[in-house]
Amino acid sequence: MYPSFPLPPPLPLLLDHVQHNPISVSYLSPTIQNEFIGILASSVRNKLLDDIKRNKYYGILLHTTPDVGHHEQMSQVIRYVDADYVNKRVEIKESFIRFISFMQKMQLALNES
């Protein structure tokens, strides 16, 4: 079962292998796993951005909060109006895009620059 958006070329082959050989040993290192996650995240992000660009109205939400290590993290979220004129349906959607990490408080960094 594949997602509804197009996958990068090598991923369908890997998904078929994993689905049809559930007992086989897999020697995927954490580096390779992180690369797969990055490829899928990029594909999902691109699909979301295509949906957002297709619509007329949107807003960008940015929110900062410190993580456990006291580093500032900013979340980037886009809220947009998804209008389907064929079916006469309007829906407000909100999509998380990414985290942006900072080493110091935003206000201090902005004051110093």
MDTraj code that builds the backbone (N, CA, C; nanometers):
import mdtraj as md
import numpy as np

residues = "MET TYR PRO SER PHE PRO LEU PRO PRO PRO LEU PRO LEU LEU LEU ASP HIS VAL GLN HIS ASN PRO ILE SER VAL SER TYR LEU SER PRO THR ILE GLN ASN GLU PHE ILE GLY ILE LEU ALA SER SER VAL ARG ASN LYS LEU LEU ASP ASP ILE LYS ARG ASN LYS TYR TYR GLY ILE LEU LEU HIS THR THR PRO ASP VAL GLY HIS HIS GLU GLN MET SER GLN VAL ILE ARG TYR VAL ASP ALA ASP TYR VAL ASN LYS ARG VAL GLU ILE LYS GLU SER PHE ILE ARG PHE ILE SER PHE MET GLN LYS MET GLN LEU ALA LEU ASN GLU SER".split()
xyz = np.array([
    [0.0844, -0.1177, 0.0000],
    [0.0000, 0.0000, 0.0000],
    [0.0890, 0.1241, 0.0000],
    [0.0733, 0.2084, -0.1018],
    [0.1551, 0.3280, -0.1173],
    [0.0779, 0.4519, -0.0748],
    [0.1498, 0.5556, -0.0333],
    [0.0827, 0.6822, -0.0022],
    [0.0240, 0.7446, -0.1292],
    [-0.0630, 0.8445, -0.1122],
    [-0.1308, 0.9048, -0.2263],
    [-0.0430, 1.0021, -0.3030],
    [0.0756, 1.0351, -0.2529],
    [0.1646, 1.1257, -0.3250],
    [0.2780, 1.0456, -0.3888],
    [0.3394, 1.0992, -0.4936],
    [0.4459, 1.0239, -0.5614],
    [0.5709, 1.0101, -0.4743],
    [0.6285, 0.8927, -0.4762],
    [0.7502, 0.8665, -0.3996],
    [0.8728, 0.8864, -0.4879],
    [0.9861, 0.9216, -0.4286],
    [1.1096, 0.9271, -0.5066],
    [1.1386, 0.7889, -0.5668],
    [1.2043, 0.7806, -0.6824],
    [1.2195, 0.6548, -0.7566],
    [1.2670, 0.5321, -0.6794],
    [1.3695, 0.5378, -0.5925],
    [1.4139, 0.4128, -0.5291],
    [1.3213, 0.3602, -0.4193],
    [1.2357, 0.4451, -0.3631],
    [1.1567, 0.4024, -0.2481],
    [1.0525, 0.2949, -0.2786],
    [0.9805, 0.2972, -0.3918],
    [0.8857, 0.1880, -0.4165],
    [0.9534, 0.0508, -0.4200],
    [1.0755, 0.0419, -0.4752],
    [1.1474, -0.0855, -0.4784],
    [1.1807, -0.1330, -0.3374],
    [1.2252, -0.0404, -0.2535],
    [1.2587, -0.0772, -0.1156],
    [1.1338, -0.1171, -0.0375],
    [1.0240, -0.0444, -0.0581],
    [0.8995, -0.0801, 0.0101],
    [0.8513, -0.2187, -0.0313],
    [0.8599, -0.2508, -0.1608],
    [0.8209, -0.3842, -0.2078],
    [0.9080, -0.4922, -0.1443],
    [1.0375, -0.4669, -0.1356],
    [1.1289, -0.5639, -0.0766],
    [1.0932, -0.5902, 0.0697],
    [1.0700, -0.4834, 0.1453],
    [1.0395, -0.4981, 0.2877],
    [0.9041, -0.5669, 0.3071],
    [0.8054, -0.5348, 0.2228],
    [0.6730, -0.5940, 0.2373],
    [0.6702, -0.7410, 0.1984],
    [0.7471, -0.7792, 0.0982],
    [0.7441, -0.9176, 0.0508],
    [0.8463, -1.0087, 0.1196],
    [0.9354, -0.9524, 0.1971],
    [1.0353, -1.0307, 0.2692],
    [1.0372, -0.9889, 0.4161],
    [0.9282, -1.0114, 0.4889],
    [0.9215, -0.9619, 0.6265],
    [1.0188, -1.0306, 0.7214],
    [1.0619, -1.1517, 0.6891],
    [1.1493, -1.2257, 0.7802],
    [1.2967, -1.2018, 0.7485],
    [1.3254, -1.1500, 0.6295],
    [1.4653, -1.1329, 0.5907],
    [1.5343, -1.0309, 0.6810],
    [1.6640, -1.0510, 0.6994],
    [1.7440, -0.9628, 0.7825],
    [1.7719, -0.8350, 0.7048],
    [1.7604, -0.7235, 0.7723],
    [1.7864, -0.5942, 0.7091],
    [1.9048, -0.5294, 0.7804],
    [2.0032, -0.4923, 0.7035],
    [2.1228, -0.4299, 0.7594],
    [2.1223, -0.2796, 0.7324],
    [2.0116, -0.2151, 0.7624],
    [2.0018, -0.0720, 0.7399],
    [2.0580, 0.0018, 0.8607],
    [2.1610, 0.0782, 0.8382],
    [2.2234, 0.1527, 0.9473],
    [2.1369, 0.2730, 0.9839],
    [2.1596, 0.3298, 1.1011],
    [2.0854, 0.4504, 1.1397],
    [2.1038, 0.5642, 1.0395],
    [2.2214, 0.5713, 0.9774],
    [2.2460, 0.6750, 0.8769],
    [2.1538, 0.6572, 0.7573],
    [2.1406, 0.5330, 0.7101],
    [2.0524, 0.5046, 0.5968],
    [1.9078, 0.5282, 0.6369],
    [1.8691, 0.4871, 0.7577],
    [1.7323, 0.5095, 0.8041],
    [1.7007, 0.6587, 0.8086],
    [1.7948, 0.7388, 0.8593],
    [1.7742, 0.8830, 0.8648],
    [1.7647, 0.9428, 0.7247],
    [1.8403, 0.8867, 0.6311],
    [1.8326, 0.9344, 0.4926],
    [1.6940, 0.9047, 0.4345],
    [1.6410, 0.7849, 0.4603],
    [1.5057, 0.7506, 0.4143],
    [1.4025, 0.8459, 0.4749],
    [1.4154, 0.8701, 0.6034],
    [1.3223, 0.9613, 0.6705],
    [1.3310, 1.1001, 0.6086],
    [1.4521, 1.1454, 0.5801],
    [1.4713, 1.2758, 0.5167],
    [1.4089, 1.2835, 0.3788],
    [1.4238, 1.1760, 0.3001],
    [1.3658, 1.1719, 0.1656],
    [1.2135, 1.1758, 0.1738],
    [1.1562, 1.0960, 0.2637],
    [1.0106, 1.0957, 0.2788],
    [0.9593, 1.2300, 0.3306],
    [1.0300, 1.2891, 0.4268],
    [0.9894, 1.4193, 0.4802],
    [0.9922, 1.5253, 0.3709],
    [1.0946, 1.5217, 0.2880],
    [1.1047, 1.6170, 0.1777],
    [0.9902, 1.5997, 0.0795],
    [0.9559, 1.4748, 0.0504],
    [0.8460, 1.4466, -0.0421],
    [0.7127, 1.4955, 0.0147],
    [0.6886, 1.4703, 0.1432],
    [0.5647, 1.5151, 0.2074],
    [0.5603, 1.6681, 0.2114],
    [0.6727, 1.7309, 0.2484],
    [0.6795, 1.8778, 0.2546],
    [0.6509, 1.9386, 0.1174],
    [0.7094, 1.8809, 0.0111],
    [0.6866, 1.9325, -0.1239],
    [0.5408, 1.9193, -0.1649],
    [0.4764, 1.8082, -0.1271],
    [0.3345, 1.7890, -0.1570],
    [0.2501, 1.8924, -0.0836],
    [0.2806, 1.9162, 0.0434],
    [0.2078, 2.0176, 0.1201],
    [0.2256, 2.1558, 0.0586],
    [0.3489, 2.1903, 0.0220],
    [0.3744, 2.3219, -0.0358],
    [0.3049, 2.3377, -0.1708],
    [0.2963, 2.2312, -0.2500],
    [0.2218, 2.2372, -0.3760],
    [0.0740, 2.2650, -0.3498],
    [0.0171, 2.1989, -0.2477],
    [-0.1228, 2.2229, -0.2118],
    [-0.1436, 2.3677, -0.1667],
    [-0.0498, 2.4186, -0.0883],
    [-0.0608, 2.5556, -0.0378],
    [-0.0496, 2.6562, -0.1518],
    [0.0444, 2.6345, -0.2436],
    [0.0625, 2.7257, -0.3573],
    [-0.0599, 2.7278, -0.4487],
    [-0.1331, 2.6188, -0.4534],
    [-0.2503, 2.6081, -0.5384],
    [-0.3648, 2.6966, -0.4874],
    [-0.3627, 2.7319, -0.3610],
    [-0.4696, 2.8106, -0.3005],
    [-0.4293, 2.9565, -0.2856],
    [-0.5287, 3.0413, -0.2688],
    [-0.5051, 3.1848, -0.2706],
    [-0.4706, 3.2427, -0.1333],
    [-0.5346, 3.1949, -0.0286],
    [-0.5194, 3.2547, 0.1035],
    [-0.4427, 3.1625, 0.1967],
    [-0.3414, 3.2188, 0.2644],
    [-0.2637, 3.1408, 0.3605],
    [-0.2022, 3.2333, 0.4640],
    [-0.1610, 3.1770, 0.5732],
    [-0.0916, 3.2502, 0.6785],
    [0.0211, 3.1650, 0.7329],
    [0.1293, 3.2303, 0.7737],
    [0.2459, 3.1603, 0.8285],
    [0.2496, 3.1839, 0.9789],
    [0.2547, 3.0756, 1.0557],
    [0.2595, 3.0829, 1.2016],
    [0.3974, 3.0379, 1.2478],
    [0.4606, 3.1177, 1.3324],
    [0.5901, 3.0830, 1.3901],
    [0.5775, 3.0886, 1.5417],
    [0.6249, 2.9844, 1.6091],
    [0.6159, 2.9792, 1.7548],
    [0.7464, 2.9238, 1.8094],
    [0.8041, 2.9928, 1.9065],
    [0.9287, 2.9454, 1.9662],
    [0.9040, 2.8944, 2.1069],
    [0.9847, 2.7951, 2.1428],
    [0.9809, 2.7397, 2.2774],
    [1.1148, 2.6704, 2.3027],
    [1.1637, 2.6710, 2.4259],
    [1.2892, 2.6006, 2.4526],
    [1.2646, 2.4504, 2.4639],
    [1.3624, 2.3729, 2.4197],
    [1.3530, 2.2278, 2.4361],
    [1.4169, 2.1886, 2.5682],
    [1.4343, 2.0602, 2.5914],
    [1.4883, 2.0112, 2.7185],
    [1.6297, 2.0633, 2.7435],
    [1.7082, 2.0796, 2.6363],
    [1.8454, 2.1283, 2.6501],
    [1.8549, 2.2792, 2.6530],
    [1.7427, 2.3492, 2.6685],
    [1.7351, 2.4949, 2.6739],
    [1.7817, 2.5618, 2.5446],
    [1.7608, 2.4952, 2.4322],
    [1.7855, 2.5554, 2.3019],
    [1.6500, 2.5976, 2.2455],
    [1.6459, 2.7138, 2.1856],
    [1.5202, 2.7610, 2.1283],
    [1.4878, 2.6826, 2.0015],
    [1.3639, 2.6431, 1.9885],
    [1.3147, 2.5791, 1.8673],
    [1.1946, 2.6570, 1.8171],
    [1.1955, 2.6878, 1.6888],
    [1.0822, 2.7564, 1.6291],
    [1.0081, 2.6586, 1.5397],
    [0.8781, 2.6458, 1.5603],
    [0.7985, 2.5620, 1.4719],
    [0.7370, 2.6518, 1.3658],
    [0.7391, 2.6025, 1.2428],
    [0.6828, 2.6755, 1.1296],
    [0.5594, 2.5996, 1.0824],
    [0.4449, 2.6673, 1.0874],
    [0.3173, 2.6082, 1.0500],
    [0.2510, 2.7012, 0.9486],
    [0.1877, 2.6432, 0.8497],
    [0.1147, 2.7230, 0.7513],
    [-0.0321, 2.6842, 0.7579],
    [-0.1155, 2.7831, 0.7734],
    [-0.2612, 2.7641, 0.7717],
    [-0.3115, 2.8212, 0.6404],
    [-0.3944, 2.7443, 0.5698],
    [-0.4417, 2.7899, 0.4393],
    [-0.5850, 2.7462, 0.4144],
    [-0.6475, 2.8151, 0.3209],
    [-0.7852, 2.7855, 0.2830],
    [-0.7799, 2.6975, 0.1591],
    [-0.8296, 2.5757, 0.1715],
    [-0.8323, 2.4814, 0.0591],
    [-0.9715, 2.4880, -0.0032],
    [-0.9785, 2.5503, -0.1210],
    [-1.1067, 2.5682, -0.1887],
    [-1.1172, 2.4725, -0.3067],
    [-1.2212, 2.3916, -0.3064],
    [-1.2505, 2.3006, -0.4171],
    [-1.3748, 2.3559, -0.4876],
    [-1.3516, 2.4249, -0.5991],
    [-1.4608, 2.4920, -0.6676],
    [-1.5513, 2.3949, -0.7424],
    [-1.5004, 2.2787, -0.7778],
    [-1.5809, 2.1795, -0.8486],
    [-1.6884, 2.1228, -0.7566],
    [-1.6469, 2.0814, -0.6365],
    [-1.7412, 2.0235, -0.5395],
    [-1.8006, 2.1271, -0.4451],
    [-1.7647, 2.2534, -0.4655],
    [-1.8122, 2.3650, -0.3821],
    [-1.7875, 2.3374, -0.2345],
    [-1.6603, 2.3127, -0.2033],
    [-1.6202, 2.2805, -0.0669],
    [-1.5029, 2.3697, -0.0275],
    [-1.5094, 2.4274, 0.0899],
    [-1.4014, 2.5100, 0.1430],
    [-1.3611, 2.4526, 0.2776],
    [-1.2304, 2.4365, 0.2952],
    [-1.1805, 2.3777, 0.4194],
    [-1.0560, 2.4539, 0.4634],
    [-1.0465, 2.4849, 0.5915],
    [-0.9275, 2.5492, 0.6452],
    [-0.8357, 2.4394, 0.6968],
    [-0.7119, 2.4396, 0.6471],
    [-0.6150, 2.3365, 0.6858],
    [-0.4937, 2.4019, 0.7498],
    [-0.4278, 2.3249, 0.8346],
    [-0.3076, 2.3717, 0.9023],
    [-0.2026, 2.2622, 0.8896],
    [-0.0847, 2.2974, 0.8395],
    [0.0198, 2.1979, 0.8158],
    [0.1503, 2.2402, 0.8827],
    [0.2056, 2.1478, 0.9592],
    [0.3378, 2.1688, 1.0185],
    [0.4415, 2.1526, 0.9084],
    [0.5337, 2.2480, 0.8970],
    [0.6360, 2.2425, 0.7928],
    [0.7690, 2.1925, 0.8488],
    [0.8187, 2.2556, 0.9566],
    [0.9481, 2.2130, 1.0114],
    [0.9776, 2.2811, 1.1439],
    [1.0814, 2.2284, 1.2121],
    [1.1398, 2.2929, 1.3291],
    [1.2651, 2.3664, 1.2841],
    [1.2874, 2.4835, 1.3413],
    [1.4104, 2.5587, 1.3181],
    [1.4755, 2.5751, 1.4543],
    [1.6025, 2.5334, 1.4671],
    [1.6719, 2.5400, 1.5965],
    [1.7576, 2.6656, 1.6058],
    [1.7643, 2.7234, 1.7269],
    [1.8478, 2.8394, 1.7556],
    [1.9317, 2.8074, 1.8777],
    [2.0499, 2.8629, 1.8825],
    [2.1377, 2.8365, 1.9951],
    [2.1139, 2.9331, 2.1113],
    [2.0489, 3.0453, 2.0861],
    [2.0223, 3.1404, 2.1929],
    [1.8824, 3.1973, 2.1752],
    [1.8390, 3.2714, 2.2733],
    [1.7055, 3.3301, 2.2674],
    [1.6931, 3.4206, 2.1460],
    [1.5766, 3.4186, 2.0834],
    [1.5538, 3.4980, 1.9626],
    [1.5739, 3.6474, 1.9880],
    [1.5208, 3.6988, 2.0971],
    [1.5302, 3.8418, 2.1237],
    [1.6754, 3.8848, 2.1389],
    [1.7549, 3.8040, 2.2104],
    [1.8966, 3.8361, 2.2271],
    [1.9687, 3.8312, 2.0934],
    [1.9382, 3.7327, 2.0114],
    [2.0039, 3.7197, 1.8803],
    [1.9656, 3.8364, 1.7905],
    [1.8412, 3.8798, 1.7964],
    [1.7981, 3.9921, 1.7126],
    [1.8598, 4.1230, 1.7600],
    [1.8734, 4.1412, 1.8914],
    [1.9319, 4.2640, 1.9450],
    [2.0806, 4.2756, 1.9098],
    [2.1517, 4.1613, 1.9073],
    [2.2949, 4.1629, 1.8790],
    [2.3263, 4.1869, 1.7323],
    [2.2324, 4.1573, 1.6423],
    [2.2624, 4.1728, 1.4992],
    [2.2248, 4.3093, 1.4469],
])
top = md.Topology()
chain = top.add_chain()
for i, resn in enumerate(residues, 1):
    res = top.add_residue(resn, chain, resSeq=i)
    for name in ("N", "CA", "C"):
        top.add_atom(name, md.element.get_by_symbol(name[0]), res)
traj = md.Trajectory(xyz[None], top)
